[in-house]
Amino acid sequence: MLNRIILIGRLTRDPELRYTPAGVAVTQFTLAVDRNFTGQNGEREADFIPVVTWRQLAETCANYLRKGRLAAVEGRIQVRNYENNEGKRVYVTEVIADNVRFLESSQNREGGNAPSGGSIPEEPAFGGGGNGGNSARGNNNNFSRNNNTQDPFSGDGKPIDISDDDLPF
């Protein structure tokens, strides 16, 4: 069986961060995803898809994502149901995200000045689940936005000295 989904769209409002009674962070937001075709009136239509993130990913999304920002979401579709106050069964379909990528920098959306050369520094992508957390993006040879650590694999083609203690096997 396979239940995987990848979406790219814009947030319709700021993410809503809450905590469960056990103290686990959960964030909800809606992603507007354009359809590949136009409607009868010639305008492009969109689907509005609810997304839920948990734990560290939820807190990261609440801190970095805002209404209108372009984001990629990877996760699974979940259908749940509950009984409302009127006794009717209500079904909810949502995406449970385990990876969220921020596809544009905050400078880009806020009209900031891009550095010369056309490259815009990007915010990191964050994931939960099995990918180990942060993933690097772009080809800017920096591993961190907050320090000046250069890529140890760039450069002059000389061999890299790695001791046996550094190897995982």
Order of alpha helices (4+ residues) and beta strands (2+ residues): beta-beta-beta-beta-alpha-beta-beta-alpha-beta
